[in-house]
Amino acid sequence: MNLNRLYKMFGSKSRLSREDITNYGSASDESVKHSIEVQSSAGSFESDAMDGWDQLSYDTAAMKKLDRKFLSSSYTGYYILSGIIAVGLTAMLILNTSGPEEKNDRQQAKQETRTTLMEDQEITIDESDVFIPETIKQMTPAPEDKQVKASKMVEEFEERKSTYVPPKKEIAVHMLPYLNLYKPQPTPEMERVHDHAKEIYLHDLKLVDYSNYRSRPEVKTKQLVLTGLRANMEGEDTEEPDPIWKGVQIPYSSYIDKSIGVFSKGSYKRALTRFETVIETYKDDINANFYAGMCLYNLREYQKSIDAFKNCIYGPFSNFDEESQWMIALNYDKLGEKRQAKKYYVKIIEQGGYYKKQALGKMK
């Protein structure tokens, strides 16, 4: 499989260079980092590259072996491999570059006129890594100083750990059928247990630990597996099979971990795409609804954000109730619906929770 073909299919026009990656890892100037982050957000492959290099501590020296083994001299330094390749191939291939095989591979690489993958190597690409729905593409991010960033959320979660006492009681609420994403439909009131679930922290962000409440949870998605051709089969006229997206089921823990990682880096459109995929499998998933709501808020989709947070409040667990009420109030403020926002601020003040002081400030 020609790696350039990956870029023809999915790549962005502006590619990250190795110098960009090195500069990002060593820069102390936030403006330099921000400039590179903007460039990386231009395409899914570039964004994945940053995810991959983060796991490699932005050390591009790891690519030297790949240069010798897989890149012809005319391509060396021409582009940086994507994060998928940086994580997948680097881990898979560098560990196997020793002894007589390494020497033979290098000799073969010098003779090749284009970049190839060997027959026993694969690249697995998740659909959300490549495609973003048009409705999400058209969303416009709020100015950075108006966004609620992951770093701020981490601070709040840490502050609340030592003081928060979760409620444990039965309350009357409206159960929601989750007919549409972020669009709850009211039904007759009924009693249910709105309990505090066990929690985990991924990328320092709070989540409900669904491993305690679901048996072998999985997320339905689509993946593309690209494999290499034998070197002696690759010619100019070689017909490579068209890529085929196949339906797969990914362990929930793995999928949500990567999704939270994407969110924490500020890639809200990609993260929202992934959270919607989770919601399509589990309509009442508190984690996906809450962080989808955060993405939608930062993308200025305030009504949809309200609906997502209401799904959290009306869901089976109370872990994000306070945060969701606060975010609903902020969303109503953004929509100019001051009366609705005030109702939530008053409710937050009466509950006397973490956001009481901030709600009092909003009421002045």
C-alpha positions as CSV (number, residue, x, y, z in Angstrom):
1,M,0.0,0.0,0.0
2,N,1.5,3.3,-1.1
3,L,1.5,5.7,1.9
4,N,1.0,8.6,-0.4
5,R,-2.3,7.1,-1.3
6,L,-3.4,7.6,2.3
7,Y,-2.8,11.3,1.9
8,K,-4.6,11.4,-1.4
9,M,-7.6,9.7,0.2
10,F,-7.7,11.4,3.5
11,G,-4.8,13.8,4.0
12,S,-4.9,17.6,4.4
13,K,-3.2,19.9,2.0
14,S,-1.0,21.5,4.7
15,R,1.2,18.8,6.2
16,L,3.0,19.0,9.5
17,S,6.8,18.7,9.2
18,R,9.1,17.0,11.6
19,E,10.4,20.5,12.6
20,D,6.9,21.4,13.5
21,I,6.6,18.4,15.8
22,T,10.0,19.0,17.4
23,N,9.2,22.7,17.9
24,Y,5.8,21.9,19.5
25,G,7.4,19.5,22.0
26,S,10.2,21.9,23.0
27,A,8.5,25.3,22.7
28,S,7.8,27.3,25.8
29,D,6.0,30.1,23.9
30,E,2.3,29.3,23.9
31,S,1.8,31.3,20.6
32,V,4.1,28.9,18.8
33,K,2.3,25.9,20.1
34,H,-1.1,27.4,19.2
35,S,0.0,28.1,15.7
36,I,1.0,24.4,15.2
37,E,-2.2,23.2,16.9
38,V,-4.2,25.3,14.4
39,Q,-2.3,23.7,11.5
40,S,-2.8,20.2,12.9
41,S,-6.6,20.8,13.2
42,A,-6.8,21.4,9.5
43,G,-7.2,17.7,8.8
44,S,-7.9,14.5,10.5
45,F,-4.6,12.9,9.7
46,E,-2.7,16.0,11.0
47,S,-4.7,15.9,14.1
48,D,-4.1,12.2,14.6
49,A,-0.4,12.9,14.0
50,M,-0.3,15.2,17.1
51,D,-2.1,12.5,19.1
52,G,0.5,10.0,18.0
53,W,3.5,12.2,18.7
54,D,2.2,13.1,22.1
55,Q,2.6,9.4,23.0
56,L,6.1,9.5,21.6
57,S,7.0,12.7,23.6
58,Y,7.4,14.5,20.3
59,D,10.7,12.7,19.6
60,T,11.1,12.6,15.8
61,A,14.3,10.6,16.1
62,A,12.1,7.5,16.2
63,M,11.4,8.1,12.5
64,K,15.0,7.7,11.4
65,K,14.7,3.9,11.4
66,L,11.6,4.2,9.4
67,D,13.3,6.4,6.9
68,R,16.0,3.9,6.3
69,K,13.6,1.0,6.2
70,F,10.6,2.4,4.4
71,L,11.4,5.6,2.6
72,S,13.3,6.1,-0.6
73,S,16.0,8.8,-0.5
74,S,13.8,11.1,-2.6
75,Y,11.1,11.1,0.1
76,T,13.2,11.3,3.2
77,G,12.2,14.4,5.2
78,Y,9.4,15.1,2.7
79,Y,6.5,14.6,5.1
80,I,5.7,13.3,8.6
81,L,3.7,10.1,8.9
82,S,0.4,10.5,10.5
83,G,-0.4,9.8,14.1
84,I,-1.9,6.5,13.1
85,I,1.4,5.5,11.5
86,A,3.5,7.1,14.2
87,V,1.8,5.1,17.0
88,G,1.0,1.9,15.0
89,L,3.9,1.4,12.7
90,T,6.5,3.0,14.9
91,A,5.6,0.6,17.7
92,M,5.2,-2.3,15.4
93,L,8.2,-1.8,13.1
94,I,11.0,-0.3,15.2
95,L,11.0,-3.3,17.5
96,N,11.7,-5.5,14.5
97,T,14.7,-3.6,13.0
98,S,17.6,-5.8,14.0
99,G,19.9,-8.5,12.7
100,P,20.2,-9.8,9.1
101,E,16.6,-8.9,8.3
102,E,17.3,-5.2,8.9
103,K,20.2,-5.2,6.5
104,N,18.2,-6.9,3.8
105,D,15.3,-4.5,4.3
106,R,17.6,-1.5,4.0
107,Q,19.0,-2.8,0.8
108,Q,15.5,-3.3,-0.5
109,A,14.4,0.2,0.6
110,K,17.2,1.8,-1.4
111,Q,16.0,0.1,-4.6
112,E,12.4,1.2,-4.2
113,T,11.2,4.3,-6.0
114,R,8.1,4.9,-3.8
115,T,7.1,4.4,-0.2
116,T,5.5,1.0,0.5
117,L,4.2,-1.1,3.3
118,M,5.3,-4.7,3.5
119,E,2.7,-7.4,3.0
120,D,2.3,-8.3,6.7
121,Q,1.8,-4.8,8.0
122,E,-1.6,-3.1,8.5
123,I,-3.0,0.3,9.3
124,T,-6.3,0.4,11.0
125,I,-8.3,3.6,10.6
126,D,-11.5,4.4,12.5
127,E,-14.2,6.2,10.5
128,S,-14.2,9.1,12.9
129,D,-10.5,9.6,12.3
130,V,-11.2,10.5,8.7
131,F,-14.8,11.6,8.2
132,I,-16.6,14.3,10.1
133,P,-20.4,14.7,9.3
134,E,-21.2,17.7,7.3
135,T,-23.5,19.1,10.0
136,I,-20.5,19.1,12.4
137,K,-18.1,20.4,9.9
138,Q,-20.2,23.5,9.5
139,M,-20.2,24.3,13.2
140,T,-18.2,27.3,14.2
141,P,-16.0,27.2,17.4
142,A,-16.4,29.9,19.9
143,P,-13.4,32.2,20.5
144,E,-10.9,30.4,22.7
145,D,-11.4,32.7,25.7
146,K,-15.1,31.9,25.6
147,Q,-14.6,28.1,25.5
148,V,-14.7,25.8,28.5
149,K,-11.5,24.0,28.1
150,A,-10.5,20.5,29.5
151,S,-7.8,22.1,31.7
152,K,-10.5,24.2,33.5
153,M,-12.7,21.1,33.9
154,V,-9.8,19.2,35.4
155,E,-9.3,21.9,37.9
156,E,-12.9,21.9,38.9
157,F,-13.0,18.1,39.2
158,E,-10.0,18.1,41.4
159,E,-11.5,20.8,43.7
160,R,-14.7,18.9,44.1
161,K,-13.1,15.5,44.9
162,S,-12.5,16.5,48.6
163,T,-15.8,18.2,49.2
164,Y,-18.4,16.6,47.1
165,V,-20.9,14.3,48.8
166,P,-23.0,12.5,46.2
167,P,-26.7,12.3,46.7
168,K,-28.3,8.9,47.1
169,K,-32.1,9.0,47.0
170,E,-35.1,8.3,44.8
171,I,-36.5,11.3,43.0
172,A,-39.3,11.9,40.6
173,V,-38.1,12.8,37.1
174,H,-39.2,12.6,33.5
175,M,-37.8,9.5,31.9
176,L,-36.6,10.1,28.3
177,P,-36.8,7.7,25.4
178,Y,-33.8,9.3,23.6
179,L,-35.5,9.1,20.2
180,N,-33.0,11.5,18.7
181,L,-29.5,12.7,19.6
182,Y,-29.7,15.6,22.1
183,K,-33.5,15.9,21.6
184,P,-35.2,14.5,24.7
185,Q,-39.0,13.9,24.5
186,P,-41.0,14.3,27.8
187,T,-43.0,11.4,29.0
188,P,-45.2,10.9,32.1
189,E,-43.4,11.3,35.4
190,M,-42.3,8.2,37.2
191,E,-40.1,7.2,40.1
192,R,-36.6,5.9,39.5
193,V,-33.3,5.5,41.3
194,H,-31.0,8.4,40.4
195,D,-27.9,7.1,42.0
196,H,-24.2,8.1,42.0
197,A,-22.2,5.7,39.9
198,K,-18.7,4.5,40.4
199,E,-16.2,6.8,38.6
200,I,-12.9,6.6,36.7
201,Y,-10.7,9.4,35.5
202,L,-9.3,9.4,32.0
203,H,-6.9,12.2,30.9
204,D,-7.8,13.6,34.4
205,L,-11.4,14.0,33.4
206,K,-14.3,12.4,35.3
207,L,-16.4,9.6,33.7
208,V,-18.9,7.0,34.9
209,D,-17.2,3.6,35.1
210,Y,-19.5,1.6,32.9
211,S,-17.5,-1.6,33.4
212,N,-19.5,-1.9,36.6
213,Y,-22.9,-1.6,34.9
214,R,-22.6,-3.2,31.5
215,S,-21.5,-6.7,30.5
216,R,-18.7,-6.4,27.9
217,P,-19.7,-3.0,26.7
218,E,-18.7,-2.3,23.0
219,V,-19.2,0.6,20.6
220,K,-20.4,-0.1,17.0
221,T,-18.3,1.8,14.5
222,K,-16.6,1.3,11.1
223,Q,-12.9,0.7,10.4
224,L,-10.7,0.6,7.4
225,V,-7.8,-1.9,7.4
226,L,-5.0,-1.1,4.9
227,T,-2.4,-3.8,4.1
228,G,0.7,-3.7,2.1
229,L,1.5,-5.6,-1.1
230,R,4.5,-7.7,-1.7
231,A,7.4,-5.6,-2.9
232,N,7.7,-7.8,-6.1
233,M,4.0,-7.3,-6.8
234,E,4.1,-3.5,-6.7
235,G,4.5,-1.9,-10.1
236,E,3.2,1.2,-11.7
237,D,0.3,-0.7,-13.2
238,T,-0.5,-2.6,-10.0
239,E,-4.2,-2.4,-9.2
240,E,-4.7,-1.8,-5.5
241,P,-8.1,-2.8,-4.1
242,D,-10.5,0.0,-3.1
243,P,-10.7,0.5,0.6
244,I,-13.6,-1.1,2.3
245,W,-15.1,0.2,5.6
246,K,-16.3,-2.7,7.8
247,G,-18.6,-2.6,10.7
248,V,-16.8,-3.5,13.9
249,Q,-17.4,-3.4,17.7
250,I,-14.7,-1.7,19.7
251,P,-14.4,-2.2,23.5
252,Y,-16.2,0.8,25.1
253,S,-13.2,1.5,27.4
254,S,-10.8,1.9,24.5
255,Y,-13.2,3.9,22.4
256,I,-14.2,6.4,25.2
257,D,-10.5,6.7,26.3
258,K,-9.4,7.9,22.8
259,S,-12.5,10.1,22.5
260,I,-11.7,11.9,25.8
261,G,-8.1,12.3,24.7
262,V,-9.3,14.0,21.5
263,F,-11.6,16.2,23.5
264,S,-8.9,17.2,25.9
265,K,-6.8,18.4,23.1
266,G,-9.5,20.8,21.9
267,S,-10.5,18.9,18.7
268,Y,-14.2,19.4,19.4
269,K,-15.5,18.4,16.0
270,R,-13.7,15.1,16.0
271,A,-14.6,14.4,19.6
272,L,-18.2,15.2,19.0
273,T,-18.3,12.8,16.1
274,R,-16.9,10.1,18.3
275,F,-19.3,10.9,21.2
276,E,-22.3,10.7,18.7
277,T,-21.0,7.3,17.7
278,V,-21.2,6.1,21.3
279,I,-24.7,7.6,21.7
280,E,-25.9,5.7,18.7
281,T,-25.0,2.5,20.5
282,Y,-25.9,3.6,24.1
283,K,-28.6,6.4,24.0
284,D,-28.4,7.0,27.7
285,D,-24.6,7.0,28.0
286,I,-23.9,9.7,30.6
287,N,-20.2,10.2,29.5
288,A,-21.0,10.6,25.8
289,N,-23.9,13.0,26.4
290,F,-22.0,15.1,28.9
291,Y,-18.9,15.6,26.8
292,A,-20.9,16.0,23.6
293,G,-22.7,18.8,25.5
294,M,-19.3,20.4,26.2
295,C,-18.2,20.1,22.6
296,L,-21.5,21.6,21.4
297,Y,-21.1,24.5,23.9
298,N,-17.6,25.2,22.6
299,L,-18.9,25.0,19.0
300,R,-21.7,27.5,19.8
301,E,-24.5,25.0,19.3
302,Y,-26.2,26.1,22.5
303,Q,-29.7,24.5,22.1
304,K,-28.2,21.2,21.2
305,S,-25.9,21.5,24.1
306,I,-28.8,22.1,26.4
307,D,-30.5,18.9,25.1
308,A,-27.4,16.9,25.7
309,F,-27.0,18.1,29.3
310,K,-30.7,17.4,30.0
311,N,-30.1,13.9,28.8
312,C,-27.5,13.7,31.6
313,I,-29.8,15.0,34.2
314,Y,-32.6,12.6,33.2
315,G,-30.2,9.7,32.8
316,P,-29.6,6.8,35.2
317,F,-26.8,8.4,37.2
318,S,-26.3,11.7,39.1
319,N,-22.6,12.1,38.6
320,F,-22.9,15.0,36.2
321,D,-26.1,16.6,37.5
322,E,-24.4,19.7,39.0
323,E,-22.2,20.3,36.1
324,S,-25.1,19.8,33.7
325,Q,-27.3,22.3,35.5
326,W,-24.6,24.9,35.4
327,M,-23.9,24.3,31.7
328,I,-27.6,24.5,30.9
329,A,-27.7,27.9,32.6
330,L,-24.7,29.1,30.7
331,N,-26.2,27.9,27.4
332,Y,-29.5,29.8,28.1
333,D,-27.4,32.9,28.8
334,K,-25.7,32.5,25.5
335,L,-29.1,32.2,23.8
336,G,-30.3,35.4,25.5
337,E,-33.0,33.5,27.4
338,K,-32.3,35.2,30.7
339,R,-35.4,34.0,32.5
340,Q,-34.6,30.3,31.8
341,A,-31.0,30.9,32.8
342,K,-32.2,32.5,36.1
343,K,-34.4,29.5,36.9
344,Y,-31.3,27.3,36.8
345,Y,-29.1,29.8,38.7
346,V,-31.8,29.9,41.5
347,K,-32.0,26.1,41.6
348,I,-28.2,25.9,41.8
349,I,-28.1,28.4,44.7
350,E,-30.8,26.6,46.6
351,Q,-28.9,23.3,46.3
352,G,-25.8,24.9,47.8
353,G,-23.4,22.9,45.7
354,Y,-20.1,23.7,44.0
355,Y,-21.5,26.3,41.6
356,K,-23.5,28.3,44.2
357,K,-20.9,31.1,44.4
358,Q,-20.7,31.4,40.6
359,A,-24.5,31.3,40.3
360,L,-24.8,34.1,42.9
361,G,-22.4,36.2,40.8
362,K,-24.5,35.6,37.7
363,M,-27.6,36.9,39.6
364,K,-26.1,40.3,40.4
